[in-house]
Structures are given as C-alpha cells and as structure tokens.
Amino acid sequence: MGEAKRRAVAYEAAKAKLIQSVTGDTRVVAEAAIKLFEGFILPKRYTGGCYLTTMILSRFLKQECGIEAEAVVGYINDGTDDIFISHSWLEHAGSKTDLTINLTEMPEFRGPLLVQDQTLRPGNVTYTYHRERTPEALAADMEMLADPRTTRIARHKAEEHQVMLARANNPSLMDAYINMAPKDQGYEAMADVLRR
C-alpha cells in the first residue's frame, strides 16, 4: 500500500472512531466540521481563511442547528520560539476544532486537522493553542515591533488580531464580516456544503 493510500485509510479510521465516540450536539458539531473540511476546504485547497471559516461554522451551528459553539480568536505557537501567531478555531463543550491549519500556503507549517480535540489528519508541526500571549510572547512581539525590519508586519498582525477578536466577540460585527466575504467563500457557499 502506498503512502497516500495509508494516509487515506488512517484518516477514515480516525474519522469513524471519532463519530462513533460522540453523541448529541457534539456529534452534530463533529459531522459539520468534517463536511466543511471534506466538501469545501480540501477540494478548493482553501487556505488563509481561519477567521472566516471558523465564524461561518459557528454561525451555521447556532442558526441552523441551535448549537452554541465559540469562534475563538487566539494564538498558536509551534514551540520553536516565543512568537505567537494569531489564529482562529472553534470550541464546543471544551474541545477544539481547527479545520484550517492542516492545509496551508506553506506546507512545512501544516498542523493537524483537529475535530473535537481529535487529530484526524496529522501535520508537520504540533501547535499549542492560547487565548492570550505569554509574557515571553509579549516580549518577542515588542522586539519585532522595535525592529525596523519587522515592525510593519508585526503592527499589521497586531491590528488584524484586535479587529478579528472584536468581531468574534460581537455578533453584529461577526455578521457584518461574514456578509462582506466574497460569494464563493461566504456563508451560503459553506452552508450549502454543510446542508448536504
């Protein structure tokens, strides 16, 4: 059996194990996440959409399934340094679902596909998830802001994080953000996959 076939078999086994182990709302969340990954993210090779994807999934679960699931805007870290990267994931019943870190523009930084804290597809990197930056991460950020070579991107990323955090914490701002998305990446495009 080739490597691609082995990975596909392992994915199907992990997916079946997860679905068999959950019930009720947790199962609905897991099934929706898998549908969105398999029916939208993977076939479109959709990258760079962590905030939008997470907010749309959260909105869909609430509006069309009656399930509260939080779109978290926080940070991830790969453990190689103290730099925390702004990122978004879904939380439901204390478990994380991260559909967007497994498919990245830079494959060497690909993380695992997480659904309800279960790894369905491994990545090249294991990330830790944080709602706030550690003192070490804040110091690293200050260094980047003080360095003329990195200050522009560090400032832009800090501002983007604050805007996305505000959107995630305010339903009206979140709805406005979702409604601004291009039609082929917006609510109806993803919801169409989720309704199947």
N, C-alpha and C positions, 0 to 999 in steps of 0.2 A: 504494500500500500504506500502510495506517495505521500509526501509531507502535506500537500494541500488537502488530500482526502482524509488524512489523520486529523488535521485541524477541524475539518467539517464534521467528522464523526464525534470528536471531542465536544464541539460546540453543541451539537444536537443532544448529546448525553447530558451536558451541563444544563441546557435549557429544560429538558424533560425532568431532570431531578428537581430543579427549582419549581417548576409549575406543579409538580406532584407534592411539594412540601408546603405549599401555601394555599390559603382558602380566603373566601370573602373578598373584602376590599383589597387586601394585599395581593391576591391573585389577579384581580382586575388591573391593578397598577402594573404588575409584572407582565401580564399579557399585552397591555397597551404599550409598554416600553419596548418589548420585543417586536411588536408590529411596527412601531415607528422606526426602529433600527433597521429591520429587515426590509420594510416597504418604502422607506424614504431615504434615510441616511446612507445606507450601504449602496443601493442601486444608483443614487445620484452622486455618490462619492462626495457627500456634503460635508464640508469642513468649515471650521471657524464660526460655527453658529451655536455655541454653548448657551449663551444668554437667551436667544430667541427660541431655540428648541426646547429648553427647559421651561420657559414661561408658557409656551404654547401647550406643552404636555400638562403642566399644572392647570392651566385654564380649561383644557378639554376635560380632564378628570373631574374638575369641580362642576363645570356647566353641563356636561353630558353624562356624567356618571354619579354625580353627587358625592365625590370623594375629595377630601381636603388633602392636598399634597403640596408641600412648600417648595417654591423655586428659590433655592439658596444661591446668593452671590457671595462667594468667599474667595479662598485662595487654595492653590495646590503647590506642593513642593516635592521635588524629586530626590531630596536627601543628599545631593552633591554639594550644595551650598545653602546659604540662608536667604536666597531670593525666592519670594513667594509670588506666584503668577495668579492674577485674577481669573476666576473660573466660576462656572455655574453648574449646579447639579440639583436633582430633585431629592427631597426627603419625604418619606411616608413611614409612619409607625416606627420612627427611629432608625430607618435604613436608608442608605444612599443608592440612587440610581444615576449613573453617569453614562450617557449614550454617546457623547461627542469626543471623548479623549482617545477612543480606540481607533479613530480614523482622523489623522492629522495631516496637515500640509507637509510636515517634516516627519516621515515615518520612524526615524530614530527616537522620537519623543512620544511614541504611541503608548498610551496606557491601557489598562484592561477595560473591557466592556463590563460595567457593573450594573446589575439589576438586583435591587433589594439586598445589597451588600454581597451578592454572589458574583464571582468572576465567571462570565460566560465565554469570553474570549480573552486570552492573555495579551499583554502588551510587552513592549521592550523595556518599559520603565514602570516602577511602582511608585505611585504618588500618595502623599498624605494629604488629607483634607482639613482645612482650617477655616473657621468663620472669621477669625481675627488674626492679624500678624503677631508673631512673637517679638519680644524685644530685639532679638538678633535680626529678624527680618526687617524690622523698622530701621535698624542701624544700617543694614545693607541698602535699603531704599534711600536713606539720607545720603549715603555715599554716591549712589547713582545720580541723585538729584544735584549733588555738588560737582560732579564730573562733567565738564563741557561736552565730552563725547557721548554721554548717555542721558544728560539732563532732559533733552526734548522728549525722548521716548518714555522716560520714567514719569515725567509730568503728564504726558498724554495718557499713559496707562492708569495713573492715579486718578485723573479726572474721569476717565471712562468707567473705572470701578465705582466711583461715587455715584455717577449717573445711573448705572445699572443697579446698584444697591437700592437707590431711591425708587426705581421702577419696580423692583422685586417686592418692596415693602409697601407699595401704594397701588391698589387695584386699578385706579383710574389711569395712573402713569403707565402701568403694565399694559393695560388695554390699548392705550394710545401707541405705545411702542410696537405691540403686536400688529396693530392696524396699519402701521407705516411700512411693514415688511413688503418686499416685492411679492407679487401674486404667486409666483411659483415656489416661494419659500414661506408663505404666510399661513395663517390659521387654517383656511379652507384646504390648502394643499396638503398639510399634515393631517388635518382632521379627516379628510377623505380616506387616507390610508388607515387611520385609527378606527373608522367606522366599518371597515370591511370585516 
